[in-house]
Amino acid sequence: MPTFSQLCAFDYGTKTVQVYNAPWYIQDKPRFVYRGLMLDTSRHYLPIDVIKQVIESMSYAKLNVLHWHIIDEQSFPLEVPTYPKLWKGAYTKWERYTVEDAYDIVKESKIFFNRKQFSFSINVMAEIDIPGHAESWGKGYPDLWPSPSCREPLDVSKEFTFDMISGILTDMRKIFPFELFHLGGDEVNTDCWNSTPHVQQWLQDHNMTTQEAYQYFVLTAQKIAISKNWTPVNWEETFNTFATNLNPLTRLGPGVCPKAVAKGFRCIYSNQGVWYLDHIDVPWEGFYNAEPLEGINSASEQELVLGGEVCMWSEVADTSNVLQTIWPRAAAAAERLWSDREATSGKNITLNALPRLHYYRCLLNRRGVQAAPVTNKYARQPPNGPDSCYEQ
């Protein structure tokens, strides 16, 4: 239906919506099953209505997974009934998501498309990034911090830490039915584990180095997720550090896919250099030319790549500019994830793809989505002067 909707246009002469050059025979299917957008609501809180706008706009580009990076070291905005003090880690009491809010986000795509009589749906993959990126957890439960001066990684030596992870995942499993759940695992600096006496003692008792304790933490969290019928996803650092001991599940990260699939892992492609939307100096061509199967020649290994996602980290994005930062560049990656490789490679993209992206940006604007001009030097900038939407 999103494909068909793009063939419809309002005729100002007849004042009716028309399908030009009909009849059409549409034979359209995605190249990859996973076509995602990661949205960070920890660095800046995004109101529910804004997240719904993102979901609706994703549908127009046929992206089908919202990777919701809900929690990070800066804030813990989500209500967790089993551990009600956790959301003390939110920036303020007004920048929080209730359980009902989370249910609403998960149901939004189904509700919207039922209302519009579309058959397209979007899944929500939630993320908690552990054991690093979790300082905000200790605002409500300080015992999760190894010490007042060592606030992350979470305390690996306490059963309470893993009891809480289990409780959080139990509560979240009631909300998020999608088969994948992201457990983070990146950028873990274990130095302060070594300098905290009770953690140091635990390491000695268990004959572990800090790197081995990092592995123990990630694998234990994976087992908890699997016990709740989730397939765990991690950032690439886990694969790079201890791949041989990980479950052969899904990895996510730039540059890791060829190595991961060669070892039998499934992989979701992303690319920090050109698919991170907060890098506003990366032009649309960078998004369009990134190829998820680059460096993977074996057909059996190519089948292990589920797809890919663009990432909207929010250190410098909030309600005032998040949609302009996402669109239209995310649509360039979306075409790569939907269309056959032959249709998107080896051509003059300025002649072939750019006119489509101009048109699509204007289509988004007509639908009320605040998509920025395509060819500005820096993404999300306003127009440089008067001109048609189709030329900017």
Rosetta blueprint (number, residue, H / E / L):
1 M L
2 P H
3 T H
4 F H
5 S H
6 Q L
7 L L
8 C E
9 A E
10 F E
11 D E
12 Y L
13 G L
14 T L
15 K L
16 T E
17 V E
18 Q E
19 V E
20 Y L
21 N L
22 A L
23 P L
24 W L
25 Y L
26 I L
27 Q L
28 D L
29 K L
30 P L
31 R L
32 F L
33 V L
34 Y E
35 R E
36 G E
37 L E
38 M E
39 L E
40 D E
41 T L
42 S L
43 R L
44 H L
45 Y L
46 L L
47 P L
48 I H
49 D H
50 V H
51 I H
52 K H
53 Q H
54 V H
55 I H
56 E H
57 S H
58 M H
59 S H
60 Y H
61 A L
62 K L
63 L L
64 N L
65 V E
66 L E
67 H E
68 W E
69 H E
70 I L
71 I L
72 D L
73 E L
74 Q L
75 S L
76 F L
77 P L
78 L E
79 E L
80 V L
81 P L
82 T L
83 Y L
84 P L
85 K L
86 L H
87 W H
88 K H
89 G H
90 A L
91 Y L
92 T L
93 K L
94 W L
95 E L
96 R L
97 Y E
98 T L
99 V H
100 E H
101 D H
102 A H
103 Y H
104 D H
105 I H
106 V H
107 K H
108 E H
109 S H
110 K H
111 I H
112 F H
113 F H
114 N H
115 R H
116 K L
117 Q L
118 F L
119 S L
120 F L
121 S L
122 I L
123 N E
124 V E
125 M E
126 A E
127 E E
128 I L
129 D L
130 I L
131 P L
132 G L
133 H L
134 A L
135 E H
136 S H
137 W H
138 G H
139 K H
140 G L
141 Y L
142 P H
143 D H
144 L H
145 W L
146 P L
147 S E
148 P L
149 S L
150 C E
151 R L
152 E L
153 P L
154 L L
155 D L
156 V L
157 S L
158 K L
159 E H
160 F H
161 T H
162 F H
163 D H
164 M H
165 I H
166 S H
167 G H
168 I H
169 L H
170 T H
171 D H
172 M H
173 R H
174 K L
175 I L
176 F L
177 P L
178 F L
179 E L
180 L E
181 F E
182 H E
183 L L
184 G L
185 G L
186 D L
187 E L
188 V L
189 N L
190 T L
191 D H
192 C H
193 W H
194 N H
195 S L
196 T L
197 P H
198 H H
199 V H
200 Q H
201 Q H
202 W H
203 L H
204 Q H
205 D H
206 H L
207 N L
208 M L
209 T L
210 T H
211 Q H
212 E H
213 A H
214 Y H
215 Q H
216 Y H
217 F H
218 V H
219 L H
220 T H
221 A H
222 Q H
223 K H
224 I H
225 A H
226 I H
227 S H
228 K L
229 N L
230 W L
231 T E
232 P E
233 V E
234 N E
235 W E
236 E H
237 E H
238 T H
239 F H
240 N H
241 T H
242 F H
243 A H
244 T H
245 N H
246 L L
247 N L
248 P L
249 L L
250 T E
251 R E
252 L E
253 G E
254 P E
255 G L
256 V L
257 C H
258 P H
259 K H
260 A H
261 V H
262 A H
263 K L
264 G L
265 F L
266 R E
267 C E
268 I E
269 Y E
270 S E
271 N L
272 Q L
273 G L
274 V L
275 W L
276 Y E
277 L L
278 D L
279 H L
280 I L
281 D L
282 V L
283 P L
284 W H
285 E H
286 G H
287 F H
288 Y H
289 N H
290 A L
291 E L
292 P L
293 L L
294 E L
295 G L
296 I L
297 N L
298 S L
299 A H
300 S H
301 E H
302 Q H
303 E L
304 L L
305 V E
306 L E
307 G E
308 G E
309 E E
310 V E
311 C E
312 M E
313 W L
314 S L
315 E L
316 V L
317 A L
318 D L
319 T L
320 S L
321 N L
322 V H
323 L H
324 Q H
325 T H
326 I H
327 W L
328 P L
329 R H
330 A H
331 A H
332 A H
333 A H
334 A H
335 E H
336 R H
337 L H
338 W H
339 S L
340 D L
341 R H
342 E H
343 A H
344 T H
345 S L
346 G L
347 K L
348 N L
349 I H
350 T H
351 L H
352 N H
353 A L
354 L H
355 P H
356 R H
357 L H
358 H H
359 Y H
360 Y H
361 R H
362 C H
363 L H
364 L H
365 N H
366 R H
367 R L
368 G L
369 V L
370 Q L
371 A L
372 A L
373 P L
374 V L
375 T L
376 N L
377 K L
378 Y L
379 A L
380 R L
381 Q L
382 P L
383 P L
384 N L
385 G L
386 P L
387 D L
388 S L
389 C H
390 Y H
391 E H
392 Q L
